Amino acid sequence: MNSHKKKMIAPVVISIIFIVYYIVYFGFIVSLIDGVLKIVFGIVPAVLSAVMIKVCYDRIKEIKKGEEDDIGKY
């Protein structure tokens, strides 16, 4: 396995963990409440998951371009 693929594993795993967490946590909250808040708390994990997928996608693009240590720029 080349070094770029090894460096892509962590962002993907962390993204999956966070997405599952969002869905489980907000799913539990939605099961406890009623009304309009149920819709709001149903949208929140979808938005957070979409943002997490976008961040993961951007990070994978950076790794493929060879910018593994982008924090070193600052």
Predicted model as a PDB file, atoms N, CA, C, CB and O in Angstrom, pLDDT in the B-factor column:
MODEL        1                                                                  
ATOM      1  N   MET A   1       0.859  -1.176   0.000  1.00 58.00           N  
ATOM      2  CA  MET A   1       0.000   0.000   0.000  1.00 58.00           C  
ATOM      3  C   MET A   1       0.907   1.241   0.000  1.00 58.00           C  
ATOM      4  CB  MET A   1      -0.978  -0.003   1.243  1.00 58.00           C  
ATOM      5  O   MET A   1       1.789   1.366   0.849  1.00 58.00           O  
ATOM      6  N   ASN A   2       0.689   2.143  -0.942  1.00 69.00           N  
ATOM      7  CA  ASN A   2       1.558   3.312  -0.980  1.00 69.00           C  
ATOM      8  C   ASN A   2       1.194   4.294   0.136  1.00 69.00           C  
ATOM      9  CB  ASN A   2       1.468   4.002  -2.351  1.00 69.00           C  
ATOM     10  O   ASN A   2       0.147   4.176   0.772  1.00 69.00           O  
ATOM     11  N   SER A   3       2.076   5.255   0.354  1.00 69.00           N  
ATOM     12  CA  SER A   3       1.905   6.161   1.502  1.00 69.00           C  
ATOM     13  C   SER A   3       0.676   7.060   1.372  1.00 69.00           C  
ATOM     14  CB  SER A   3       3.143   7.024   1.667  1.00 69.00           C  
ATOM     15  O   SER A   3       0.084   7.441   2.382  1.00 69.00           O  
ATOM     16  N   HIS A   4       0.284   7.406   0.136  1.00 71.00           N  
ATOM     17  CA  HIS A   4      -0.904   8.252  -0.021  1.00 71.00           C  
ATOM     18  C   HIS A   4      -2.162   7.521   0.425  1.00 71.00           C  
ATOM     19  CB  HIS A   4      -1.053   8.702  -1.478  1.00 71.00           C  
ATOM     20  O   HIS A   4      -3.030   8.118   1.062  1.00 71.00           O  
ATOM     21  N   LYS A   5      -2.269   6.241   0.102  1.00 77.00           N  
ATOM     22  CA  LYS A   5      -3.450   5.484   0.497  1.00 77.00           C  
ATOM     23  C   LYS A   5      -3.503   5.296   2.006  1.00 77.00           C  
ATOM     24  CB  LYS A   5      -3.469   4.130  -0.199  1.00 77.00           C  
ATOM     25  O   LYS A   5      -4.583   5.317   2.596  1.00 77.00           O  
ATOM     26  N   LYS A   6      -2.356   5.115   2.629  1.00 79.00           N  
ATOM     27  CA  LYS A   6      -2.319   4.973   4.087  1.00 79.00           C  
ATOM     28  C   LYS A   6      -2.784   6.263   4.763  1.00 79.00           C  
ATOM     29  CB  LYS A   6      -0.895   4.604   4.560  1.00 79.00           C  
ATOM     30  O   LYS A   6      -3.461   6.223   5.791  1.00 79.00           O  
ATOM     31  N   LYS A   7      -2.421   7.395   4.186  1.00 80.00           N  
ATOM     32  CA  LYS A   7      -2.793   8.683   4.777  1.00 80.00           C  
ATOM     33  C   LYS A   7      -4.253   9.028   4.535  1.00 80.00           C  
ATOM     34  CB  LYS A   7      -1.915   9.784   4.221  1.00 80.00           C  
ATOM     35  O   LYS A   7      -4.796   9.909   5.202  1.00 80.00           O  
ATOM     36  N   MET A   8      -4.904   8.346   3.588  1.00 83.00           N  
ATOM     37  CA  MET A   8      -6.319   8.583   3.321  1.00 83.00           C  
ATOM     38  C   MET A   8      -7.224   7.792   4.252  1.00 83.00           C  
ATOM     39  CB  MET A   8      -6.639   8.236   1.889  1.00 83.00           C  
ATOM     40  O   MET A   8      -8.410   8.101   4.368  1.00 83.00           O  
ATOM     41  N   ILE A   9      -6.690   6.790   4.910  1.00 87.00           N  
ATOM     42  CA  ILE A   9      -7.516   5.939   5.767  1.00 87.00           C  
ATOM     43  C   ILE A   9      -8.065   6.717   6.960  1.00 87.00           C  
ATOM     44  CB  ILE A   9      -6.710   4.735   6.254  1.00 87.00           C  
ATOM     45  O   ILE A   9      -9.252   6.609   7.266  1.00 87.00           O  
ATOM     46  N   ALA A  10      -7.234   7.490   7.632  1.00 87.00           N  
ATOM     47  CA  ALA A  10      -7.664   8.210   8.838  1.00 87.00           C  
ATOM     48  C   ALA A  10      -8.815   9.188   8.576  1.00 87.00           C  
ATOM     49  CB  ALA A  10      -6.487   8.966   9.427  1.00 87.00           C  
ATOM     50  O   ALA A  10      -9.800   9.154   9.313  1.00 87.00           O  
ATOM     51  N   PRO A  11      -8.737  10.058   7.562  1.00 88.00           N  
ATOM     52  CA  PRO A  11      -9.868  10.968   7.332  1.00 88.00           C  
ATOM     53  C   PRO A  11     -11.174  10.236   7.029  1.00 88.00           C  
ATOM     54  CB  PRO A  11      -9.547  11.907   6.190  1.00 88.00           C  
ATOM     55  O   PRO A  11     -12.242  10.662   7.467  1.00 88.00           O  
ATOM     56  N   VAL A  12     -11.090   9.142   6.286  1.00 91.00           N  
ATOM     57  CA  VAL A  12     -12.297   8.389   5.940  1.00 91.00           C  
ATOM     58  C   VAL A  12     -12.889   7.735   7.190  1.00 91.00           C  
ATOM     59  CB  VAL A  12     -11.984   7.315   4.868  1.00 91.00           C  
ATOM     60  O   VAL A  12     -14.098   7.802   7.411  1.00 91.00           O  
ATOM     61  N   VAL A  13     -12.041   7.105   8.005  1.00 93.00           N  
ATOM     62  CA  VAL A  13     -12.521   6.439   9.219  1.00 93.00           C  
ATOM     63  C   VAL A  13     -13.130   7.450  10.185  1.00 93.00           C  
ATOM     64  CB  VAL A  13     -11.374   5.674   9.906  1.00 93.00           C  
ATOM     65  O   VAL A  13     -14.203   7.207  10.737  1.00 93.00           O  
ATOM     66  N   ILE A  14     -12.468   8.563  10.390  1.00 92.00           N  
ATOM     67  CA  ILE A  14     -12.982   9.596  11.297  1.00 92.00           C  
ATOM     68  C   ILE A  14     -14.303  10.155  10.769  1.00 92.00           C  
ATOM     69  CB  ILE A  14     -11.947  10.736  11.470  1.00 92.00           C  
ATOM     70  O   ILE A  14     -15.227  10.391  11.548  1.00 92.00           O  
ATOM     71  N   SER A  15     -14.400  10.369   9.472  1.00 92.00           N  
ATOM     72  CA  SER A  15     -15.650  10.866   8.887  1.00 92.00           C  
ATOM     73  C   SER A  15     -16.792   9.881   9.114  1.00 92.00           C  
ATOM     74  CB  SER A  15     -15.472  11.126   7.384  1.00 92.00           C  
ATOM     75  O   SER A  15     -17.899  10.285   9.470  1.00 92.00           O  
ATOM     76  N   ILE A  16     -16.532   8.605   8.912  1.00 93.00           N  
ATOM     77  CA  ILE A  16     -17.563   7.590   9.125  1.00 93.00           C  
ATOM     78  C   ILE A  16     -17.995   7.558  10.583  1.00 93.00           C  
ATOM     79  CB  ILE A  16     -17.057   6.207   8.694  1.00 93.00           C  
ATOM     80  O   ILE A  16     -19.187   7.471  10.878  1.00 93.00           O  
ATOM     81  N   ILE A  17     -17.033   7.630  11.495  1.00 94.00           N  
ATOM     82  CA  ILE A  17     -17.358   7.623  12.927  1.00 94.00           C  
ATOM     83  C   ILE A  17     -18.236   8.811  13.286  1.00 94.00           C  
ATOM     84  CB  ILE A  17     -16.074   7.642  13.775  1.00 94.00           C  
ATOM     85  O   ILE A  17     -19.228   8.646  13.997  1.00 94.00           O  
ATOM     86  N   PHE A  18     -17.894  10.008  12.809  1.00 91.00           N  
ATOM     87  CA  PHE A  18     -18.682  11.196  13.119  1.00 91.00           C  
ATOM     88  C   PHE A  18     -20.079  11.125  12.508  1.00 91.00           C  
ATOM     89  CB  PHE A  18     -17.965  12.441  12.626  1.00 91.00           C  
ATOM     90  O   PHE A  18     -21.051  11.517  13.153  1.00 91.00           O  
ATOM     91  N   ILE A  19     -20.191  10.635  11.288  1.00 90.00           N  
ATOM     92  CA  ILE A  19     -21.501  10.540  10.642  1.00 90.00           C  
ATOM     93  C   ILE A  19     -22.403   9.571  11.394  1.00 90.00           C  
ATOM     94  CB  ILE A  19     -21.351  10.097   9.178  1.00 90.00           C  
ATOM     95  O   ILE A  19     -23.579   9.859  11.613  1.00 90.00           O  
ATOM     96  N   VAL A  20     -21.858   8.422  11.790  1.00 92.00           N  
ATOM     97  CA  VAL A  20     -22.646   7.456  12.566  1.00 92.00           C  
ATOM     98  C   VAL A  20     -23.042   8.072  13.904  1.00 92.00           C  
ATOM     99  CB  VAL A  20     -21.849   6.140  12.789  1.00 92.00           C  
ATOM    100  O   VAL A  20     -24.169   7.888  14.363  1.00 92.00           O  
ATOM    101  N   TYR A  21     -22.126   8.798  14.527  1.00 91.00           N  
ATOM    102  CA  TYR A  21     -22.430   9.460  15.795  1.00 91.00           C  
ATOM    103  C   TYR A  21     -23.568  10.458  15.630  1.00 91.00           C  
ATOM    104  CB  TYR A  21     -21.186  10.165  16.342  1.00 91.00           C  
ATOM    105  O   TYR A  21     -24.504  10.469  16.430  1.00 91.00           O  
ATOM    106  N   TYR A  22     -23.494  11.303  14.594  1.00 87.00           N  
ATOM    107  CA  TYR A  22     -24.561  12.284  14.355  1.00 87.00           C  
ATOM    108  C   TYR A  22     -25.907  11.604  14.201  1.00 87.00           C  
ATOM    109  CB  TYR A  22     -24.257  13.119  13.110  1.00 87.00           C  
ATOM    110  O   TYR A  22     -26.899  12.024  14.797  1.00 87.00           O  
ATOM    111  N   ILE A  23     -25.935  10.560  13.406  1.00 87.00           N  
ATOM    112  CA  ILE A  23     -27.205   9.885  13.133  1.00 87.00           C  
ATOM    113  C   ILE A  23     -27.761   9.221  14.392  1.00 87.00           C  
ATOM    114  CB  ILE A  23     -27.026   8.841  12.024  1.00 87.00           C  
ATOM    115  O   ILE A  23     -28.953   9.333  14.678  1.00 87.00           O  
ATOM    116  N   VAL A  24     -26.909   8.535  15.138  1.00 90.00           N  
ATOM    117  CA  VAL A  24     -27.370   7.847  16.352  1.00 90.00           C  
ATOM    118  C   VAL A  24     -27.798   8.859  17.414  1.00 90.00           C  
ATOM    119  CB  VAL A  24     -26.259   6.927  16.910  1.00 90.00           C  
ATOM    120  O   VAL A  24     -28.864   8.712  18.013  1.00 90.00           O  
ATOM    121  N   TYR A  25     -26.981   9.876  17.651  1.00 88.00           N  
ATOM    122  CA  TYR A  25     -27.277  10.867  18.688  1.00 88.00           C  
ATOM    123  C   TYR A  25     -28.575  11.620  18.383  1.00 88.00           C  
ATOM    124  CB  TYR A  25     -26.112  11.859  18.823  1.00 88.00           C  
ATOM    125  O   TYR A  25     -29.468  11.699  19.227  1.00 88.00           O  
ATOM    126  N   PHE A  26     -28.668  12.167  17.182  1.00 86.00           N  
ATOM    127  CA  PHE A  26     -29.865  12.931  16.849  1.00 86.00           C  
ATOM    128  C   PHE A  26     -31.075  12.023  16.651  1.00 86.00           C  
ATOM    129  CB  PHE A  26     -29.627  13.761  15.595  1.00 86.00           C  
ATOM    130  O   PHE A  26     -32.206  12.445  16.890  1.00 86.00           O  
ATOM    131  N   GLY A  27     -30.856  10.789  16.220  1.00 85.00           N  
ATOM    132  CA  GLY A  27     -31.952   9.838  16.130  1.00 85.00           C  
ATOM    133  C   GLY A  27     -32.551   9.550  17.494  1.00 85.00           C  
ATOM    134  O   GLY A  27     -33.768   9.433  17.631  1.00 85.00           O  
ATOM    135  N   PHE A  28     -31.695   9.435  18.504  1.00 88.00           N  
ATOM    136  CA  PHE A  28     -32.165   9.237  19.875  1.00 88.00           C  
ATOM    137  C   PHE A  28     -32.944  10.450  20.367  1.00 88.00           C  
ATOM    138  CB  PHE A  28     -30.985   8.955  20.809  1.00 88.00           C  
ATOM    139  O   PHE A  28     -33.994  10.309  20.994  1.00 88.00           O  
ATOM    140  N   ILE A  29     -32.430  11.634  20.084  1.00 85.00           N  
ATOM    141  CA  ILE A  29     -33.117  12.865  20.500  1.00 85.00           C  
ATOM    142  C   ILE A  29     -34.473  12.976  19.806  1.00 85.00           C  
ATOM    143  CB  ILE A  29     -32.249  14.110  20.184  1.00 85.00           C  
ATOM    144  O   ILE A  29     -35.464  13.330  20.444  1.00 85.00           O  
ATOM    145  N   VAL A  30     -34.526  12.679  18.507  1.00 84.00           N  
ATOM    146  CA  VAL A  30     -35.777  12.768  17.747  1.00 84.00           C  
ATOM    147  C   VAL A  30     -36.808  11.797  18.309  1.00 84.00           C  
ATOM    148  CB  VAL A  30     -35.529  12.476  16.251  1.00 84.00           C  
ATOM    149  O   VAL A  30     -38.001  12.102  18.320  1.00 84.00           O  
ATOM    150  N   SER A  31     -36.367  10.644  18.772  1.00 86.00           N  
ATOM    151  CA  SER A  31     -37.321   9.669  19.314  1.00 86.00           C  
ATOM    152  C   SER A  31     -37.921  10.138  20.638  1.00 86.00           C  
ATOM    153  CB  SER A  31     -36.638   8.316  19.508  1.00 86.00           C  
ATOM    154  O   SER A  31     -38.963   9.631  21.055  1.00 86.00           O  
ATOM    155  N   LEU A  32     -37.281  11.094  21.297  1.00 87.00           N  
ATOM    156  CA  LEU A  32     -37.766  11.574  22.592  1.00 87.00           C  
ATOM    157  C   LEU A  32     -38.678  12.789  22.499  1.00 87.00           C  
ATOM    158  CB  LEU A  32     -36.605  11.904  23.467  1.00 87.00           C  
ATOM    159  O   LEU A  32     -39.413  13.072  23.446  1.00 87.00           O  
ATOM    160  N   ILE A  33     -38.652  13.520  21.378  1.00 86.00           N  
ATOM    161  CA  ILE A  33     -39.420  14.764  21.288  1.00 86.00           C  
ATOM    162  C   ILE A  33     -40.515  14.656  20.233  1.00 86.00           C  
ATOM    163  CB  ILE A  33     -38.494  15.943  20.965  1.00 86.00           C  
ATOM    164  O   ILE A  33     -40.541  13.723  19.431  1.00 86.00           O  
ATOM    165  N   ASP A  34     -41.415  15.630  20.256  1.00 84.00           N  
ATOM    166  CA  ASP A  34     -42.508  15.703  19.293  1.00 84.00           C  
ATOM    167  C   ASP A  34     -42.561  17.094  18.680  1.00 84.00           C  
ATOM    168  CB  ASP A  34     -43.854  15.352  19.960  1.00 84.00           C  
ATOM    169  O   ASP A  34     -41.940  18.030  19.182  1.00 84.00           O  
ATOM    170  N   GLY A  35     -43.290  17.217  17.616  1.00 83.00           N  
ATOM    171  CA  GLY A  35     -43.567  18.521  17.026  1.00 83.00           C  
ATOM    172  C   GLY A  35     -42.535  18.969  16.014  1.00 83.00           C  
ATOM    173  O   GLY A  35     -41.867  18.169  15.359  1.00 83.00           O  
ATOM    174  N   VAL A  36     -42.433  20.305  15.914  1.00 85.00           N  
ATOM    175  CA  VAL A  36     -41.559  20.937  14.928  1.00 85.00           C  
ATOM    176  C   VAL A  36     -40.090  20.654  15.226  1.00 85.00           C  
ATOM    177  CB  VAL A  36     -41.804  22.445  14.893  1.00 85.00           C  
ATOM    178  O   VAL A  36     -39.279  20.541  14.307  1.00 85.00           O  
ATOM    179  N   LEU A  37     -39.751  20.542  16.490  1.00 84.00           N  
ATOM    180  CA  LEU A  37     -38.359  20.252  16.841  1.00 84.00           C  
ATOM    181  C   LEU A  37     -37.898  18.927  16.256  1.00 84.00           C  
ATOM    182  CB  LEU A  37     -38.187  20.234  18.353  1.00 84.00           C  
ATOM    183  O   LEU A  37     -36.712  18.743  15.983  1.00 84.00           O  
ATOM    184  N   LYS A  38     -38.821  18.017  16.066  1.00 85.00           N  
ATOM    185  CA  LYS A  38     -38.475  16.717  15.477  1.00 85.00           C  
ATOM    186  C   LYS A  38     -37.927  16.910  14.064  1.00 85.00           C  
ATOM    187  CB  LYS A  38     -39.711  15.776  15.453  1.00 85.00           C  
ATOM    188  O   LYS A  38     -36.977  16.236  13.667  1.00 85.00           O  
ATOM    189  N   ILE A  39     -38.517  17.818  13.318  1.00 85.00           N  
ATOM    190  CA  ILE A  39     -38.051  18.106  11.956  1.00 85.00           C  
ATOM    191  C   ILE A  39     -36.687  18.783  12.002  1.00 85.00           C  
ATOM    192  CB  ILE A  39     -39.068  18.999  11.204  1.00 85.00           C  
ATOM    193  O   ILE A  39     -35.789  18.422  11.241  1.00 85.00           O  
ATOM    194  N   VAL A  40     -36.528  19.755  12.885  1.00 82.00           N  
ATOM    195  CA  VAL A  40     -35.250  20.462  13.014  1.00 82.00           C  
ATOM    196  C   VAL A  40     -34.147  19.488  13.386  1.00 82.00           C  
ATOM    197  CB  VAL A  40     -35.347  21.585  14.064  1.00 82.00           C  
ATOM    198  O   VAL A  40     -33.077  19.496  12.777  1.00 82.00           O  
ATOM    199  N   PHE A  41     -34.399  18.648  14.387  1.00 80.00           N  
ATOM    200  CA  PHE A  41     -33.381  17.692  14.819  1.00 80.00           C  
ATOM    201  C   PHE A  41     -33.205  16.557  13.815  1.00 80.00           C  
ATOM    202  CB  PHE A  41     -33.744  17.123  16.181  1.00 80.00           C  
ATOM    203  O   PHE A  41     -32.260  15.777  13.939  1.00 80.00           O  
ATOM    204  N   GLY A  42     -34.070  16.447  12.847  1.00 83.00           N  
ATOM    205  CA  GLY A  42     -33.882  15.500  11.761  1.00 83.00           C  
ATOM    206  C   GLY A  42     -33.006  16.067  10.661  1.00 83.00           C  
ATOM    207  O   GLY A  42     -32.293  15.325   9.985  1.00 83.00           O  
ATOM    208  N   ILE A  43     -33.054  17.384  10.477  1.00 88.00           N  
ATOM    209  CA  ILE A  43     -32.258  18.052   9.446  1.00 88.00           C  
ATOM    210  C   ILE A  43     -30.813  18.244   9.891  1.00 88.00           C  
ATOM    211  CB  ILE A  43     -32.874  19.403   9.094  1.00 88.00           C  
ATOM    212  O   ILE A  43     -29.900  18.168   9.069  1.00 88.00           O  
ATOM    213  N   VAL A  44     -30.597  18.486  11.159  1.00 85.00           N  
ATOM    214  CA  VAL A  44     -29.259  18.773  11.679  1.00 85.00           C  
ATOM    215  C   VAL A  44     -28.253  17.674  11.339  1.00 85.00           C  
ATOM    216  CB  VAL A  44     -29.318  18.959  13.184  1.00 85.00           C  
ATOM    217  O   VAL A  44     -27.184  18.001  10.824  1.00 85.00           O  
ATOM    218  N   PRO A  45     -28.529  16.388  11.596  1.00 85.00           N  
ATOM    219  CA  PRO A  45     -27.515  15.388  11.257  1.00 85.00           C  
ATOM    220  C   PRO A  45     -27.267  15.266   9.755  1.00 85.00           C  
ATOM    221  CB  PRO A  45     -27.926  14.047  11.804  1.00 85.00           C  
ATOM    222  O   PRO A  45     -26.161  14.924   9.334  1.00 85.00           O  
ATOM    223  N   ALA A  46     -28.285  15.544   8.949  1.00 88.00           N  
ATOM    224  CA  ALA A  46     -28.093  15.501   7.495  1.00 88.00           C  
ATOM    225  C   ALA A  46     -27.127  16.603   7.051  1.00 88.00           C  
ATOM    226  CB  ALA A  46     -29.451  15.651   6.763  1.00 88.00           C  
ATOM    227  O   ALA A  46     -26.245  16.368   6.225  1.00 88.00           O  
ATOM    228  N   VAL A  47     -27.299  17.797   7.601  1.00 91.00           N  
ATOM    229  CA  VAL A  47     -26.417  18.914   7.259  1.00 91.00           C  
ATOM    230  C   VAL A  47     -25.002  18.645   7.775  1.00 91.00           C  
ATOM    231  CB  VAL A  47     -26.963  20.241   7.844  1.00 91.00           C  
ATOM    232  O   VAL A  47     -24.031  18.844   7.044  1.00 91.00           O  
ATOM    233  N   LEU A  48     -24.877  18.200   9.014  1.00 89.00           N  
ATOM    234  CA  LEU A  48     -23.558  17.919   9.572  1.00 89.00           C  
ATOM    235  C   LEU A  48     -22.860  16.792   8.810  1.00 89.00           C  
ATOM    236  CB  LEU A  48     -23.679  17.555  11.052  1.00 89.00           C  
ATOM    237  O   LEU A  48     -21.649  16.844   8.597  1.00 89.00           O  
ATOM    238  N   SER A  49     -23.606  15.793   8.406  1.00 90.00           N  
ATOM    239  CA  SER A  49     -23.029  14.691   7.634  1.00 90.00           C  
ATOM    240  C   SER A  49     -22.548  15.172   6.270  1.00 90.00           C  
ATOM    241  CB  SER A  49     -24.055  13.562   7.463  1.00 90.00           C  
ATOM    242  O   SER A  49     -21.477  14.772   5.812  1.00 90.00           O  
ATOM    243  N   ALA A  50     -23.331  16.025   5.621  1.00 93.00           N  
ATOM    244  CA  ALA A  50     -22.935  16.563   4.323  1.00 93.00           C  
ATOM    245  C   ALA A  50     -21.651  17.388   4.439  1.00 93.00           C  
ATOM    246  CB  ALA A  50     -24.064  17.420   3.734  1.00 93.00           C  
ATOM    247  O   ALA A  50     -20.767  17.288   3.588  1.00 93.00           O  
ATOM    248  N   VAL A  51     -21.553  18.188   5.476  1.00 94.00           N  
ATOM    249  CA  VAL A  51     -20.347  18.991   5.700  1.00 94.00           C  
ATOM    250  C   VAL A  51     -19.154  18.075   5.965  1.00 94.00           C  
ATOM    251  CB  VAL A  51     -20.551  19.972   6.886  1.00 94.00           C  
ATOM    252  O   VAL A  51     -18.062  18.321   5.453  1.00 94.00           O  
ATOM    253  N   MET A  52     -19.346  17.040   6.746  1.00 93.00           N  
ATOM    254  CA  MET A  52     -18.261  16.117   7.053  1.00 93.00           C  
ATOM    255  C   MET A  52     -17.778  15.392   5.795  1.00 93.00           C  
ATOM    256  CB  MET A  52     -18.711  15.103   8.106  1.00 93.00           C  
ATOM    257  O   MET A  52     -16.577  15.182   5.623  1.00 93.00           O  
ATOM    258  N   ILE A  53     -18.704  15.010   4.920  1.00 94.00           N  
ATOM    259  CA  ILE A  53     -18.329  14.358   3.669  1.00 94.00           C  
ATOM    260  C   ILE A  53     -17.537  15.319   2.780  1.00 94.00           C  
ATOM    261  CB  ILE A  53     -19.582  13.852   2.928  1.00 94.00           C  
ATOM    262  O   ILE A  53     -16.557  14.919   2.152  1.00 94.00           O  
ATOM    263  N   LYS A  54     -17.959  16.578   2.726  1.00 94.00           N  
ATOM    264  CA  LYS A  54     -17.247  17.589   1.930  1.00 94.00           C  
ATOM    265  C   LYS A  54     -15.834  17.807   2.461  1.00 94.00           C  
ATOM    266  CB  LYS A  54     -18.021  18.920   1.934  1.00 94.00           C  
ATOM    267  O   LYS A  54     -14.887  17.891   1.678  1.00 94.00           O  
ATOM    268  N   VAL A  55     -15.683  17.899   3.772  1.00 92.00           N  
ATOM    269  CA  VAL A  55     -14.365  18.099   4.382  1.00 92.00           C  
ATOM    270  C   VAL A  55     -13.471  16.894   4.098  1.00 92.00           C  
ATOM    271  CB  VAL A  55     -14.495  18.329   5.912  1.00 92.00           C  
ATOM    272  O   VAL A  55     -12.294  17.055   3.776  1.00 92.00           O  
ATOM    273  N   CYS A  56     -14.019  15.705   4.215  1.00 92.00           N  
ATOM    274  CA  CYS A  56     -13.260  14.484   3.938  1.00 92.00           C  
ATOM    275  C   CYS A  56     -12.828  14.454   2.469  1.00 92.00           C  
ATOM    276  CB  CYS A  56     -14.102  13.226   4.280  1.00 92.00           C  
ATOM    277  O   CYS A  56     -11.684  14.113   2.168  1.00 92.00           O  
ATOM    278  N   TYR A  57     -13.717  14.801   1.575  1.00 93.00           N  
ATOM    279  CA  TYR A  57     -13.412  14.831   0.143  1.00 93.00           C  
ATOM    280  C   TYR A  57     -12.279  15.829  -0.136  1.00 93.00           C  
ATOM    281  CB  TYR A  57     -14.678  15.205  -0.676  1.00 93.00           C  
ATOM    282  O   TYR A  57     -11.345  15.518  -0.875  1.00 93.00           O  
ATOM    283  N   ASP A  58     -12.366  17.017   0.451  1.00 91.00           N  
ATOM    284  CA  ASP A  58     -11.317  18.029   0.260  1.00 91.00           C  
ATOM    285  C   ASP A  58      -9.980  17.542   0.810  1.00 91.00           C  
ATOM    286  CB  ASP A  58     -11.714  19.350   0.941  1.00 91.00           C  
ATOM    287  O   ASP A  58      -8.939  17.764   0.192  1.00 91.00           O  
ATOM    288  N   ARG A  59     -10.001  16.879   1.965  1.00 88.00           N  
ATOM    289  CA  ARG A  59      -8.771  16.374   2.563  1.00 88.00           C  
ATOM    290  C   ARG A  59      -8.142  15.290   1.686  1.00 88.00           C  
ATOM    291  CB  ARG A  59      -9.048  15.826   3.969  1.00 88.00           C  
ATOM    292  O   ARG A  59      -6.921  15.245   1.542  1.00 88.00           O  
ATOM    293  N   ILE A  60      -8.953  14.429   1.109  1.00 88.00           N  
ATOM    294  CA  ILE A  60      -8.426  13.381   0.228  1.00 88.00           C  
ATOM    295  C   ILE A  60      -7.804  13.998  -1.022  1.00 88.00           C  
ATOM    296  CB  ILE A  60      -9.543  12.388  -0.165  1.00 88.00           C  
ATOM    297  O   ILE A  60      -6.772  13.528  -1.502  1.00 88.00           O  
ATOM    298  N   LYS A  61      -8.432  15.051  -1.550  1.00 88.00           N  
ATOM    299  CA  LYS A  61      -7.848  15.748  -2.703  1.00 88.00           C  
ATOM    300  C   LYS A  61      -6.497  16.346  -2.337  1.00 88.00           C  
ATOM    301  CB  LYS A  61      -8.797  16.854  -3.211  1.00 88.00           C  
ATOM    302  O   LYS A  61      -5.560  16.275  -3.131  1.00 88.00           O  
ATOM    303  N   GLU A  62      -6.379  16.935  -1.146  1.00 85.00           N  
ATOM    304  CA  GLU A  62      -5.105  17.497  -0.695  1.00 85.00           C  
ATOM    305  C   GLU A  62      -4.042  16.418  -0.583  1.00 85.00           C  
ATOM    306  CB  GLU A  62      -5.277  18.204   0.649  1.00 85.00           C  
ATOM    307  O   GLU A  62      -2.899  16.626  -0.991  1.00 85.00           O  
ATOM    308  N   ILE A  63      -4.402  15.285  -0.041  1.00 84.00           N  
ATOM    309  CA  ILE A  63      -3.441  14.190   0.114  1.00 84.00           C  
ATOM    310  C   ILE A  63      -2.979  13.696  -1.257  1.00 84.00           C  
ATOM    311  CB  ILE A  63      -4.063  13.025   0.927  1.00 84.00           C  
ATOM    312  O   ILE A  63      -1.793  13.428  -1.450  1.00 84.00           O  
ATOM    313  N   LYS A  64      -3.896  13.576  -2.199  1.00 84.00           N  
ATOM    314  CA  LYS A  64      -3.530  13.118  -3.542  1.00 84.00           C  
ATOM    315  C   LYS A  64      -2.595  14.098  -4.239  1.00 84.00           C  
ATOM    316  CB  LYS A  64      -4.780  12.912  -4.386  1.00 84.00           C  
ATOM    317  O   LYS A  64      -1.743  13.691  -5.029  1.00 84.00           O  
ATOM    318  N   LYS A  65      -2.751  15.403  -3.946  1.00 82.00           N  
ATOM    319  CA  LYS A  65      -1.873  16.405  -4.545  1.00 82.00           C  
ATOM    320  C   LYS A  65      -0.521  16.480  -3.844  1.00 82.00           C  
ATOM    321  CB  LYS A  65      -2.540  17.765  -4.513  1.00 82.00           C  
ATOM    322  O   LYS A  65       0.389  17.155  -4.324  1.00 82.00           O  
ATOM    323  N   GLY A  66      -0.384  15.796  -2.720  1.00 77.00           N  
ATOM    324  CA  GLY A  66       0.891  15.798  -2.014  1.00 77.00           C  
ATOM    325  C   GLY A  66       0.971  16.807  -0.892  1.00 77.00           C  
ATOM    326  O   GLY A  66       2.065  17.103  -0.411  1.00 77.00           O  
ATOM    327  N   GLU A  67      -0.138  17.335  -0.469  1.00 64.00           N  
ATOM    328  CA  GLU A  67      -0.170  18.307   0.625  1.00 64.00           C  
ATOM    329  C   GLU A  67      -0.564  17.615   1.926  1.00 64.00           C  
ATOM    330  CB  GLU A  67      -1.154  19.460   0.307  1.00 64.00           C  
ATOM    331  O   GLU A  67      -1.557  17.977   2.556  1.00 64.00           O  
ATOM    332  N   GLU A  68       0.231  16.604   2.325  1.00 60.00           N  
ATOM    333  CA  GLU A  68      -0.110  15.835   3.514  1.00 60.00           C  
ATOM    334  C   GLU A  68      -0.049  16.688   4.784  1.00 60.00           C  
ATOM    335  CB  GLU A  68       0.823  14.641   3.645  1.00 60.00           C  
ATOM    336  O   GLU A  68      -0.865  16.534   5.693  1.00 60.00           O  
ATOM    337  N   ASP A  69       0.914  17.572   4.825  1.00 61.00           N  
ATOM    338  CA  ASP A  69       1.123  18.376   6.025  1.00 61.00           C  
ATOM    339  C   ASP A  69       0.747  19.826   5.745  1.00 61.00           C  
ATOM    340  CB  ASP A  69       2.590  18.278   6.505  1.00 61.00           C  
ATOM    341  O   ASP A  69       1.610  20.704   5.733  1.00 61.00           O  
ATOM    342  N   ASP A  70      -0.530  20.073   5.522  1.00 58.00           N  
ATOM    343  CA  ASP A  70      -0.958  21.426   5.174  1.00 58.00           C  
ATOM    344  C   ASP A  70      -0.888  22.388   6.357  1.00 58.00           C  
ATOM    345  CB  ASP A  70      -2.366  21.394   4.633  1.00 58.00           C  
ATOM    346  O   ASP A  70      -0.875  23.602   6.157  1.00 58.00           O  
ATOM    347  N   ILE A  71      -0.843  21.872   7.576  1.00 60.00           N  
ATOM    348  CA  ILE A  71      -0.721  22.752   8.744  1.00 60.00           C  
ATOM    349  C   ILE A  71       0.652  23.394   8.795  1.00 60.00           C  
ATOM    350  CB  ILE A  71      -0.982  21.974  10.037  1.00 60.00           C  
ATOM    351  O   ILE A  71       0.810  24.455   9.399  1.00 60.00           O  
ATOM    352  N   GLY A  72       1.638  22.783   8.182  1.00 59.00           N  
ATOM    353  CA  GLY A  72       2.999  23.328   8.172  1.00 59.00           C  
ATOM    354  C   GLY A  72       3.103  24.641   7.422  1.00 59.00           C  
ATOM    355  O   GLY A  72       4.109  25.339   7.551  1.00 59.00           O  
ATOM    356  N   LYS A  73       2.098  24.995   6.646  1.00 58.00           N  
ATOM    357  CA  LYS A  73       2.122  26.263   5.895  1.00 58.00           C  
ATOM    358  C   LYS A  73       1.899  27.472   6.801  1.00 58.00           C  
ATOM    359  CB  LYS A  73       1.058  26.244   4.798  1.00 58.00           C  
ATOM    360  O   LYS A  73       2.246  28.596   6.435  1.00 58.00           O  
ATOM    361  N   TYR A  74       1.325  27.246   7.975  1.00 49.00           N  
ATOM    362  CA  TYR A  74       0.915  28.371   8.796  1.00 49.00           C  
ATOM    363  C   TYR A  74       1.875  28.655   9.902  1.00 49.00           C  
ATOM    364  CB  TYR A  74      -0.426  28.133   9.362  1.00 49.00           C  
ATOM    365  O   TYR A  74       1.661  29.582  10.683  1.00 49.00           O  
TER     366      TYR A  74                                                      
ENDMDL                                                                          
END                                                                             
